[in-house]
Amino acid sequence: MASVIEFDSLAYTHPGAAAPVIENLSLDIEAGSFIAVVGGSGVGKSTLLRTAAGLLTPGSGEMRFNLPQRPGRRRRAIVFQDSRLLPWRTVEANIAYGLETLGIDKAQSAARVAEALRLTGLEELHDRWPHQLSGGQAQRVGIARALAVEPDILLMDEPFSAVDALTRRKLQTELIRIWETTHTAVMFVTHDIDEAVYLADRVVVLGNRPATVVENLQIDLPRPRDRNSAEFAQYVTHLSSWLGVE
């Protein structure tokens, strides 16, 4: 399967830092795949994701797209830890925001917004304002906004970390449903090993300083996944050993 993004011997040093946070990191993300990235605090997970998003420029090495730019779509869209909704726009208008510079007509834009609302189960909330939403609802709007631009890859930076445990599990299940429907590649950064094993086809562990890929583990479990199974626990235990978690 073709790769959406390739990182080739990537290195990045934060401005003013004495040493790189990432060095000699190579990784492929295949079209339609779901990749989770885990690692200790400060190891460079979000730096890697922001490089994929084009928000950071590698100091050396290369990050490249292997799919052509398609009219009316974006190659990538990002969902942050907080929803970053515009408070003066309704849910519907927030979702439409990313479409305004894509050169599509109003009918296409309306259809995209309607489909994103449907995928995320937000149809009944389309005319609400951000202050009227729960944390989980706001994050779904952020996901819907990203999906509306029909990206080749959805970049997610710990998007469920600010919600309670019950909402987090619900959002995880909804995300898998959306991914299976859209076939959009996902790169999902998380501190939560259980979350990574539940969601991903493949879990990439960043380790060492400067960081590189120390484990690239295929998760061979059927969906929906049973968190209580012995096989699930084995994956969690194996990944935890890389991170020094007992």
N, C-alpha and C positions, 0 to 999 in steps of 0.2 A: 504494500500500500504506500502511496506517495506521502512524503512528509509535508506538513504545512510549514513548520519552522525547523530550521537546523541551527544549533549553536555549535560552532567549530572553534575549539581552543579559546573560548571566551575568557577575557579578563576585564575586571572593572575595579577602579580605585576611587573611593569617595574623595571629593575635593578636600585638600588639606591633610588627607590621611597619609601615614608613612608607608603603609603596605596595602596591597589589593585585598578586597573582601572576597573576590572570586578570581580564580586563576586556572587556566588550562581546563576549562569546563566544556565538554562536548555532549550534546544531547539532541535527539531527533524526536519530534512530536508528529505522529502520523495523523492524516486526515480522518476525522470521525472518532478519534480515540479520546479516552478520558485519562489524563495524567494528573496524579497528585504529587506535590513536592513538599517534603517534610524535612525538618532539621532543627537544631537548637536555635535559641534566640540569638539574633545578630549574625547568623551564619551566611545570610545573603539570599534567602528565599524571595523576599519582596524585591530585592535588587534584580534578581533573574527575571521575575515577572515584569518588572518595569522596563527592563531591556527588551523583552518580547513585545511590550506595548509601544515601544518607540519613545518612551519617556526618558531613557538614558542611552547614551552612546558608549559602546564598548571601548575600553582603553586599547585593547588589542584583541585579535581573533575576529570572529564574524558571527553575526546573527542574520540569517537570510530567510526570505519567504520563497517557497518553491511553487506557489500557485499564482496565476496571473491576477492582476487587479480586474474586478468585474464591475461594469457600470451599475450604479445605483446601490452598491453594497460596500461595506468596509471589510478589509482583511481581518481586522481584530476589533474587539470591544472589551472593555474592562469593567468589572464590578468590584468596588472597594469594600473595606470593612464597614463603612457606613454608607447609607444609600446615596448621599449627596444629591438629594432632590432639590429642585428649585422651589422655594416656598411660595412663590407667586404664581405657580402653574399648577393646574389640576393634575391628577394622575395621568389622564389621557394626554395632556399637553406635555408633561414631563417625558412620557414615552416617545412622543413625536419630536422631541428636541433634536435628537441625533440625526433625524431624517432631513432636517431643513437645509442642509448643504450638500445633499446627495444628488440633486438635479432630477428628482422624481416629481410627478404631478400630484395634485391634492388627492385624487382618487386612489393612487397607489399608496400614498402616505396613510390615508385613512384605513385602507385594507391592511397595511402592515401593522398599524397600531391595534386594530381589531384582532388580528391574529395573535399578537403578543399578549393582549389582554386575555384572550382565550387560553393560550398556552399556560399562563401563570395563574389562571383562575381569578382574575381581577375584574371581570366584566361589570359586576355590580358596584364596583368602587371607582369606576372610570371618572366620575365627576367630583370625587373627594379631593380635598386639599391635603398636602403632606402632614399638617399638624393633626389631622383627623385619623391618621393611620397608626396602627401598632408597629412595633419594631419589625416583626416578621412581614407584615404587609408592605412596609416601606422597602424592605430588601427585595421582595418580589417585584416591586415597581422598578427597582434598579436592574434586576435581571431582565425584566420585560423591555426596558429601554435599550439594553445591550442586544437583545435578540432582534429587535425591530430593524436594526441595520444589517441583519442577515450575515453575520461575520463568518469567516472561515474558522476562526478560533475565538473562544470565549475565555478571557483571562480573569481569574477570580482570586482576589487577595484576601483570604480569611473572611469570606462574606458573611459567615454565620456566627462569628465569634462574639458579637454584641447581644445576641438574643439568648433567652433562657433555654435550658436543656431540652424541654419538650418541643418548643418551637423549632429548635435546631434540627432535631430528628425529623420533624415534619418537612422542613425545608430540604433536607437531604433527599428524602423520598421524592419530593416534587421535582428536584433538580434532575434526578435520574430519569424520571418520566419525560421531562422536557428534552433531555439529551437523547433519549431513545427515539423521540419523535422528530427532532430536528437534524440529528446526525452531525451536529456541530462539534468540532474538536474542543476539548476543555483542558485548560491548564489551571489546576486548583491548588493554591498554596494554603497549608494548614499546619497548626501545631499539634493537631489531634490525630493520633495514629489510628484510633478506632474509626474516625471519620474518613481517613484516607483509604483504609481497607474496605470500608462499606461502599465508597463511591467509585474507586478508580479501577481501570484495567491494569494500570501500572503505577507503582509507587517509586518515586525517585528520592533517594536520601542524599541530602547535602551534608558534608562533614569536612573536618580539618580546617585549618586557617593558614592561608586563604582557602576558601571552600572549593570543592569540586564534587563530582558525583562519586559517592562511595558505595552505593547500592542502587540497582535498577531492577526492581522486582515485579514480575508479572503476577497478577492476582487471578488465579485460576479457580474462581468460585462462581457458581450459577447465581443469577439474579431472579427474584429479590434475595438479598443475602441475609443469612441468619446470624446475627451477632452472637448468639448463644452456642453456636456450633463449635466443635473442637477444631475444625479446620480454620475457622475465622480466628480463633484464639491463637493458633499456631502462627499465622501471619502477623498478628499484633505483637506476639512475643518476639518473633524474629526481628521485626523492624525496631522494636523497643530496645533490643540489644545493641543496635547501631547507635542509638541515641543515649545510652546509659540510663534508660528508664527501667525500673524494676516493677 
